[in-house]
């Protein structure tokens, strides 16, 4: 018996030993196969894995206003998602509908799928979270959404709030242990909205690389500086596996300190918008520049949109247009500098010349009168004194002052002036008659047959205001690296001088007559508080190869204050024919100067106050106001109260609230179930829904208020 047991035991041990031996042989064979036979393939795979380099995107630099306010910066946000195929969700045998309904209530309140859903009662049910969650939980567990987005581009505070919503708070743990999670994103934000939109620019994400690069404005032109330098991480084999090892840290992009002044930018945008609205213009553009430095303090572009409102659009400040008469002071500057004329009181014959007539009397004008009355024939005859024999030299003269050189302002889409060189042969070798060249020369002298961006026109006016020094306009003041070191960019000059100080003074005195002369074309630009000077210009736009005489471009370029110019400014507006640059673009420049004076921005005291007539305080109609008590408390001698019609109306119709103050009107209308939007301040002067019109719950009504 014992012998049989021993035999059985030895047999079993033999089988086990044989199994281990076979396993060991298999391991050895596999080891030899891996390390010897297939070694090159495995070594190649290991090399391929370990040689992989992960690119770490750098943090994009900020764009700052001149005072350091942020115009563009990065913000880390999160998409908050729910994994409905998470194992903790899949294990639920019974769906807790009560808790899911509570979750839907919370999401509808804090993170609705459509904003202002209450104003669309017909679609409220369709787009509520109740409908969305029920649709998902009714599916088979394996078909549910793994990434149901609950909220997009939110903060960590939002994630914590959602994490504690009903149903979700029942899941314990962190990270992958719970079904709700967040995906990190970096977005570019612009705290001042669309202010200087085209100049600051915007970024776009590349689908291939996921990198953000600028596609307009400073974001595009300075992208290499703003983007920074990517970092690198290599694969490293550790005992716990292969991981990324930082081999080169990313370098943050430069912060760009611009020359934009937030206050001036806001004023310029508002003034340009006001003029565009008043004149029913199609678009307008305006620039404000500091004379001594060439810093662009404000730049605005307004365009009439398809919905009938105005918004920031194409940056026409750097696009080329036929300038019209704003070219005349530039031609006169060349004439003075070349010695074609020597005194502002020198006269020129302004009779019809080169198919052009001068409607202004007298036929013989001084140089001041030529600019004051905007004489085409006068400026053409002056230029002919030096360039009639060889009209091509007029182009050469403009080239000599750097007029065709790129500005490199930092504004994307910048164009250079296009003025045809009047050669005796065209590009095909055909002869061009002197008569044709003379006609073109005359037109170029007074601003036709040319295309010049407003930026270039203003730069010459700025040089005249600057005593002849041709400073380069620019938007970038300095670069700041990630350690805070500031690299201030020096002021640069396109030409140290384009004319002598004496010539600049002569041209300045001629330009002054446009605003302050008895026959000036911009007399409405006068204001005794600050002396603005400049030149008007008008031109018909070319559409479909021909001039459209139903529209005109109205330009005004100038500077202020006259004696010691601090700022140059230009506005260009395309509007219907029938008005003038005096009433449109000229008013933009004038109003900017007056506002800057009022705020003490022109080296003056900001104690300016306009004269006011004595007025009587007015109390708007109200259900509960007591003007007698208010008058007594404030010690007012007299006051009057606006009366309004009784606001009684049928239960389902709109009442009349004109004359009432905002709180009273708001109370009356909200009791009727209306959503009230208030514009302005003071008392109600008009309402968008007329009295007696039927009410549907959730309807909007806009109240316009005035003092």
C-alpha positions, 0 to 999 in steps of 0.5 A: 500500500505504501509502495503504491502511494509512493509510486503515485506521488513520484508519478505526480511529481514527475508530471509536475516537473515535466510541465515546469521543464516544458514551460522553462524550455518554452521560456528559453525558446521565446527568450532566444527568439525575442533576444536573438532571432527577432532582436532587430525588430524589437530593437527597432520598435523600442527605438521608435517608441523611445524616439517619439517627441511630444511637442508642448505648445507654449502659452500665447502672449498677451496684447496690452493697451498703452496703460497695461490694460489687457486687450487680448489674453489666454483663459483656461476653461473646461468642457464638463461632460458626463460618461453615461457608459461609466461602470458606476452608471452601468451597474445601476439596475434601476434608473433613479428618475427622480434624481435625474429630473432634479439634475435636469432642473439644475442644469436648466437653471444654471446651464440651459441648452438654449439661452433665454429659453423662457422666451420661447415657450413653444420650444422649451420642452424640446430643448430642456435637459429633461428631454435630453437626459431622458433620451439618453437613459432610455437607450440600452446602456451600451449605446449611451453617450460616453461624452454628453457635454453638460457645459462648455468653456466653464471654470473650475467653480462651474465643475464643482457646482455641477459635481454637486448637482443631484444624482451626480453627487451620489458618485464617490471618488475623483478622476476616472472613478466618477462619471462626470469629468472635465476636458481642459481647453485654452481660449483667447479672450478679448476683455474689451469686446470688439474695441479696435477689433480689426487692429487687435485681430483674432486667432484661429485653431489649426485642425491639423496641429491644434495650435492657435495662430493669428489670422488678422490684425496684430495677432497675425502680424506679430504671431511669431512673437506672441506664439512663443517657442514650443517645448519638447518631451521625450519618451523615457523607459522607467521601471513602471513603464514608458513616460514623457520626460521634459527635455526642453521647456516651452517658452511663453510668447512675448506680451505686446504693449501696444500704443492703443489708448483705451479712452481715446479708442472708445471716444473715436469709435463712438464719434465715428459711429455717431457720424455714420448713423447720422449720415447713413454711411455705408462705412467709415474709418478713422485714425488718431496718431501722436505727432511726435512719436507716430504712436497710433492711439486709436483706430476704428472701422465701422460698417453697415451690416446686413441687419441694419446695425453698425459693427466693426468690419474690414480695416479700411484704414490700411486699404487704398482709395482715391483720396481726392483733395486731401492730396493737395497739401502733399503736392503743395509741400513738394512744390514749396520744397522744390522751389516751385513756389516760395511764399504762401501769398504767391499767386497762381492762375486758376483758370480752366486747365487740363479739362478741369475748371475752378468754380471758385472766384477769383481766377487768380489765387494765393497759395492759401486760397488754393488750399482754402477753396480747394482749387484743382486747377491751382494745385495742378498748375503749380505742380506743372511748373516743375514736372510738365517736361517729365511727368514721371519725375513726380512719382520719383519725387514721392518715392524720394520721401518714402511715400511708397515704403511699407509702414510695418505698423503691425496692422494686418492687410497694410497696403502701399499707395498706388500712383502710376508712374507716367512713363512715355511707354506702357508695360507693353511698349506702346507709346503714351502721348504727352497730352495723356500724361499731362492729364494724368499728372494734373489729376494726380496732383489734386488726388485723382487717378491715385490710390492711397491708404488713409494711414499713408495720407495721415502720416504725411500730415503728421510729418507736416505737423511735426516740422517735416520729420517723417516718423513711422506710424506704429501700433507696438510700443514694447515687448515684454518677455515671460520674466517681465523684461521690457524691450522698448522699441525706439521711435523710427523715421521713414525719413528724418525729414521730408521737408524743411521746418520752413516748408512745414510752417508754410503748408500748415498756414495754408491748411489752417485756412480750410477751417479758419478762412472766410471761404474754407471748405471746413468752416464747421470744424471750427471750435474756439476751445481747440484749434483744429486744422486740416483738409477736406477731400471727396471722391466718387467710389468706383463700382463695376468699372465706373464712378458711382455718382450716387455715393461719395467718400468724404475725407478729412485729415488734419491735426490739433492744436494748431500752434503746437500739434500733439495729435493728427487725425483722419476720418474717411466715410462712404455715404450718399451724395448730398452731404460734405466732408465738412459735415461728416469726417470733419466732425469726427476729428473736431469732436475728438479734439473737443472731447480730448480738450475737455478731458485734459488730454491736450496738455491743458487743465481739465476744468472745462465746463460748458455754459448751462442755462438754469433748469428746473428739476423734472420728476417722471410719472410714478405710482409712488413718487412724492416730489414735494418731499423730495423738493423739500429735502433737497432744498430745491426752489421749484420742480415739476412732475411729468404726468402720464396717462392712466396705464389701465388696459385689458388683462391681455393687452399692452398698457401705455407707460410713456412718461413713467420712470423706469421702476414704475414702468418695469413693475407695470409691464412685468405684471403683464408677463412681458420681458422688459428691455430698457435703453437710456435713462430718465423717463419713458418716451417710447415703447416698442409694442403699442398700447392695446396690442395683444400680449403673449407671455414672454414677449419682449418690449423695448422702452426708450428713456430720455432725461 
